[in-house]
């Protein structure tokens, strides 16, 4: 269901996170969690949303934000910033190599500043163009030149969820308040704090399934999930914020 500002007691700017995640430069730093510990079975994979904000100084050959079950041919979900500032969200059908995706026009994301994102995956939506929707800095990507609407079933593989991981497109930058929502599509007013790349507190939003909140400077702490994430190659907490 679509969000209508159901923030709860901890939302609306209260409980704003005090650290971002610093993936450094090089060394393939990333955070991961197993499918079981992510509680993937309870995630409504037909109605899921992704939100957060990133600051990457150079997009290079592309930077990966999130992958579920990393694979070049069958990631269930993937968010990647392309070298020219395009943002691609993709999800894979049961046929490897045949993704559903939405890619924004070039320069939607800007290197060296915060870029806040909200992405809907709404596989069964009756309007084909609304099955994947994307906002960057509170502006919706309406161009459907590079879009393949979801149809059929989502791929399944049992692999991990990872932030910042890709063999050749590691994040190499900052990520703040990365979150996943299940069975609820938050409104833009719940996510964006203006148009400058800042986001509101996600605490208390309906459907919050996972939120890396860096509580106490601990980069592996999730505000919702019972288990902690695994830190590979030294992701750190940073006081640099949106």
C-alpha positions in Angstrom: 0.0 0.0 0.0 1.1 3.6 -0.6 2.4 5.6 2.3 0.4 8.5 3.7 2.7 9.9 6.4 2.4 7.2 9.1 5.6 8.3 10.9 4.9 7.1 14.4 6.5 8.4 17.6 10.1 8.2 16.5 9.6 9.7 13.0 9.4 13.2 11.7 13.0 14.1 12.4 13.3 12.6 15.9 15.8 9.8 16.1 17.9 11.0 13.2 21.0 8.9 12.7 24.3 10.4 13.8 26.7 8.4 11.6 27.0 7.4 8.0 28.6 4.3 6.6 32.0 4.9 5.1 33.0 2.3 2.5 36.3 4.0 1.9 38.2 3.7 -1.4 39.2 0.3 -2.8 39.7 -2.9 -0.9 36.1 -4.0 -1.7 34.6 -3.0 1.6 31.0 -4.2 2.1 28.3 -5.2 4.5 26.4 -8.4 4.2 23.7 -10.5 5.9 22.5 -14.0 5.1 19.0 -14.5 3.7 17.9 -16.2 6.9 19.2 -13.3 9.1 17.6 -10.8 6.8 14.3 -12.5 7.5 13.8 -12.7 3.7 10.9 -15.2 4.0 8.8 -12.5 5.7 9.6 -9.8 3.2 6.8 -9.1 0.8 8.8 -9.4 -2.4 5.9 -8.2 -4.5 5.7 -4.9 -2.6 9.0 -3.6 -1.4 10.7 -0.2 -1.2 14.3 0.9 -0.8 15.5 4.2 0.5 18.6 6.0 1.7 21.2 8.6 0.5 24.7 8.2 -0.8 27.7 10.5 -1.4 30.3 9.1 -3.8 33.1 11.3 -5.0 33.7 9.6 -8.3 31.3 7.2 -10.1 34.2 5.5 -12.0 32.9 2.6 -14.0 29.8 2.4 -11.8 29.1 1.9 -8.1 26.9 -0.7 -6.5 24.6 0.3 -3.6 22.7 -2.9 -2.9 22.4 -6.4 -4.2 20.3 -9.4 -3.1 22.2 -12.6 -3.9 25.0 -11.0 -5.9 25.2 -12.5 -9.4 25.7 -10.9 -12.8 22.8 -12.9 -14.1 20.2 -13.4 -11.4 20.3 -10.9 -8.5 16.8 -10.7 -7.0 17.3 -6.9 -6.4 20.1 -4.6 -7.4 20.7 -0.8 -7.2 23.7 0.5 -9.1 24.9 4.1 -9.9 26.3 4.1 -13.4 29.5 6.0 -14.5 27.4 8.9 -16.0 25.2 9.4 -13.0 22.3 7.2 -14.2 20.8 5.0 -11.5 19.6 1.5 -12.3 17.2 -0.6 -10.3 16.8 -4.1 -11.5 15.1 -7.2 -10.4 15.3 -10.6 -12.1 12.6 -12.9 -13.2 13.0 -16.7 -13.0 14.9 -16.5 -16.3 18.6 -15.6 -15.6 19.9 -12.7 -17.7 16.4 -11.3 -18.2 16.0 -8.4 -15.8 13.1 -6.1 -15.1 14.6 -2.7 -14.7 14.3 1.1 -14.6 17.3 3.2 -15.5 17.2 7.0 -15.0 18.5 9.5 -17.5 22.2 10.5 -17.2 23.3 12.9 -14.4 20.3 12.2 -12.2 22.9 11.4 -9.5 25.8 13.9 -8.9 29.2 12.9 -7.7 30.6 14.4 -4.5 27.2 15.4 -3.0 24.4 13.5 -1.2 21.8 11.8 -3.5 18.7 10.6 -1.7 16.7 7.8 -3.3 13.4 6.1 -3.0 12.6 3.1 -5.1 9.3 1.1 -5.3 9.1 -2.4 -6.6 5.4 -3.1 -6.9 5.3 -6.2 -9.1 1.6 -6.8 -9.3 0.6 -3.1 -9.8 -2.2 -2.9 -12.4 -0.4 0.0 -14.2 2.6 -1.4 -15.9 4.7 1.9 -15.6 4.1 1.9 -11.9 5.6 -1.5 -11.1 9.0 0.1 -10.7 9.2 3.8 -9.6 12.2 5.9 -8.6 12.7 9.3 -7.0 16.1 11.0 -6.6 16.3 14.1 -4.3 12.5 14.1 -4.2 12.1 14.2 -8.0 10.5 11.3 -9.7 12.2 9.6 -12.7 9.4 9.6 -15.2 11.4 8.8 -18.3 10.6 5.2 -19.3 13.1 5.0 -22.2 15.1 2.4 -20.3 12.4 0.4 -18.6 11.2 -3.2 -18.6 8.1 -3.8 -16.5 8.0 -6.7 -14.2 5.9 -9.7 -15.2 6.0 -13.3 -13.9 7.8 -14.5 -10.8 10.8 -13.1 -9.1 14.0 -15.1 -9.2 15.0 -17.0 -6.0 18.5 -18.1 -5.1 19.0 -18.1 -1.3 22.0 -15.7 -1.4 23.0 -12.9 0.9 21.9 -9.2 0.9 24.9 -6.9 0.5 25.5 -3.1 0.6 28.5 -1.9 -1.4 29.4 -5.2 -2.9 30.3 -5.9 -6.6 33.4 -7.4 -7.9 34.1 -4.4 -10.1 31.7 -1.7 -8.9 32.3 -1.5 -5.1 30.6 1.5 -3.5 33.8 3.6 -2.5 31.8 6.3 -0.7 29.3 7.1 2.0 25.9 5.6 2.6 23.4 7.0 5.1 20.3 5.4 6.5 19.9 2.6 4.0 16.5 1.0 4.5 14.2 -1.7 3.1 10.4 -1.6 3.6 8.0 -4.6 3.2 4.4 -4.5 2.1 4.4 -0.7 2.3 5.5 2.0 -0.2 6.4 5.1 1.8 5.3 8.4 0.5 7.9 10.9 -0.6 6.9 13.1 2.3 8.0 10.4 4.7 11.4 9.9 3.1 12.8 13.2 1.7 13.9 16.2 3.7 13.6 18.7 0.9 15.5 18.3 -2.4 19.1 18.6 -1.2 19.9 14.9 -0.7 18.8 14.7 2.9 16.4 12.2 4.3 14.1 12.2 7.3 14.3 9.7 10.1 12.8 6.4 8.9 12.1 5.2 12.4 8.5 4.5 13.0 7.5 4.3 9.3 5.1 1.5 8.6 6.7 -1.6 7.0 10.3 -0.9 8.0 12.0 -4.2 7.5 15.7 -3.3 7.8 17.6 -0.1 8.7 21.4 0.1 9.2 21.4 2.8 11.9 25.1 2.8 13.1 23.9 2.8 16.7 26.8 3.7 18.9 29.0 3.9 15.9 28.5 0.2 15.2 28.2 -0.2 11.4 26.7 -3.7 11.6 23.8 -2.8 13.8 20.3 -3.1 12.3 17.4 -1.2 14.0 14.9 -3.9 13.0 16.5 -7.2 12.3 17.5 -9.4 15.2 20.9 -10.3 13.7 23.8 -8.0 12.9 25.4 -7.6 9.5 28.9 -8.8 8.7 31.5 -6.2 8.0 34.1 -7.3 5.3 37.3 -5.4 4.7 36.6 -2.5 7.1 33.5 -0.4 6.5 33.7 2.4 9.2 31.3 4.9 10.8 31.7 8.5 9.7 30.5 11.8 11.2 29.9 13.2 7.6 26.2 13.5 7.2 23.7 14.8 4.7 
